Amino acid sequence: MNDFAAGVIRWIVRLAVVAVGVVFFLSLLTVAALLAVVWGARALWARVTGRPVTPWAMRMDPRAGWSTVYRSTARWSAAPGGRPVADGPAEPAVRSRELPGAREVTDVQARDVS
């Protein structure tokens, strides 16, 4: 009896997965068909009105992207002349600060570089 119940549940799960797959496929097919109908109606309307059929394309100028990036560098770049942007006292850069505890190191022997 246990094997029979497991087999029935297995088949029910399989049928449910197949049904979900069929519904997903049919929804994609419906979207594609609607897109084709809209595209065909648009082309037909262009012919009826005597206008040229323009393709659906992403109208993008590559120069516009470059200028957007080029103009946004002011936000990320340093101020001209190396002056800080804020009016308050300038804090030293992170790389120019001394590491914490660097003055307490005693086991380092300085030697001449030759």
Secondary structure as a PSIPRED ss2 file (coil, helix, strand):
# PSIPRED VFORMAT (PSIPRED V4.0)

   1 M C   1.000  0.000  0.000
   2 N H   0.000  1.000  0.000
   3 D H   0.000  1.000  0.000
   4 F H   0.000  1.000  0.000
   5 A H   0.000  1.000  0.000
   6 A H   0.000  1.000  0.000
   7 G H   0.000  1.000  0.000
   8 V H   0.000  1.000  0.000
   9 I H   0.000  1.000  0.000
  10 R H   0.000  1.000  0.000
  11 W H   0.000  1.000  0.000
  12 I H   0.000  1.000  0.000
  13 V H   0.000  1.000  0.000
  14 R H   0.000  1.000  0.000
  15 L H   0.000  1.000  0.000
  16 A H   0.000  1.000  0.000
  17 V H   0.000  1.000  0.000
  18 V H   0.000  1.000  0.000
  19 A H   0.000  1.000  0.000
  20 V H   0.000  1.000  0.000
  21 G H   0.000  1.000  0.000
  22 V H   0.000  1.000  0.000
  23 V H   0.000  1.000  0.000
  24 F H   0.000  1.000  0.000
  25 F H   0.000  1.000  0.000
  26 L H   0.000  1.000  0.000
  27 S H   0.000  1.000  0.000
  28 L H   0.000  1.000  0.000
  29 L H   0.000  1.000  0.000
  30 T H   0.000  1.000  0.000
  31 V H   0.000  1.000  0.000
  32 A H   0.000  1.000  0.000
  33 A H   0.000  1.000  0.000
  34 L H   0.000  1.000  0.000
  35 L H   0.000  1.000  0.000
  36 A H   0.000  1.000  0.000
  37 V H   0.000  1.000  0.000
  38 V H   0.000  1.000  0.000
  39 W H   0.000  1.000  0.000
  40 G H   0.000  1.000  0.000
  41 A H   0.000  1.000  0.000
  42 R H   0.000  1.000  0.000
  43 A H   0.000  1.000  0.000
  44 L H   0.000  1.000  0.000
  45 W H   0.000  1.000  0.000
  46 A H   0.000  1.000  0.000
  47 R H   0.000  1.000  0.000
  48 V H   0.000  1.000  0.000
  49 T H   0.000  1.000  0.000
  50 G C   1.000  0.000  0.000
  51 R C   1.000  0.000  0.000
  52 P C   1.000  0.000  0.000
  53 V C   1.000  0.000  0.000
  54 T C   1.000  0.000  0.000
  55 P C   1.000  0.000  0.000
  56 W C   1.000  0.000  0.000
  57 A C   1.000  0.000  0.000
  58 M C   1.000  0.000  0.000
  59 R C   1.000  0.000  0.000
  60 M C   1.000  0.000  0.000
  61 D C   1.000  0.000  0.000
  62 P H   0.000  1.000  0.000
  63 R H   0.000  1.000  0.000
  64 A H   0.000  1.000  0.000
  65 G H   0.000  1.000  0.000
  66 W H   0.000  1.000  0.000
  67 S H   0.000  1.000  0.000
  68 T H   0.000  1.000  0.000
  69 V H   0.000  1.000  0.000
  70 Y H   0.000  1.000  0.000
  71 R H   0.000  1.000  0.000
  72 S C   1.000  0.000  0.000
  73 T H   0.000  1.000  0.000
  74 A H   0.000  1.000  0.000
  75 R H   0.000  1.000  0.000
  76 W H   0.000  1.000  0.000
  77 S C   1.000  0.000  0.000
  78 A C   1.000  0.000  0.000
  79 A C   1.000  0.000  0.000
  80 P H   0.000  1.000  0.000
  81 G H   0.000  1.000  0.000
  82 G H   0.000  1.000  0.000
  83 R C   1.000  0.000  0.000
  84 P C   1.000  0.000  0.000
  85 V C   1.000  0.000  0.000
  86 A C   1.000  0.000  0.000
  87 D C   1.000  0.000  0.000
  88 G C   1.000  0.000  0.000
  89 P C   1.000  0.000  0.000
  90 A C   1.000  0.000  0.000
  91 E C   1.000  0.000  0.000
  92 P C   1.000  0.000  0.000
  93 A C   1.000  0.000  0.000
  94 V H   0.000  1.000  0.000
  95 R H   0.000  1.000  0.000
  96 S H   0.000  1.000  0.000
  97 R C   1.000  0.000  0.000
  98 E C   1.000  0.000  0.000
  99 L C   1.000  0.000  0.000
 100 P C   1.000  0.000  0.000
 101 G C   1.000  0.000  0.000
 102 A H   0.000  1.000  0.000
 103 R H   0.000  1.000  0.000
 104 E H   0.000  1.000  0.000
 105 V C   1.000  0.000  0.000
 106 T C   1.000  0.000  0.000
 107 D C   1.000  0.000  0.000
 108 V C   1.000  0.000  0.000
 109 Q C   1.000  0.000  0.000
 110 A C   1.000  0.000  0.000
 111 R C   1.000  0.000  0.000
 112 D C   1.000  0.000  0.000
 113 V C   1.000  0.000  0.000
 114 S C   1.000  0.000  0.000
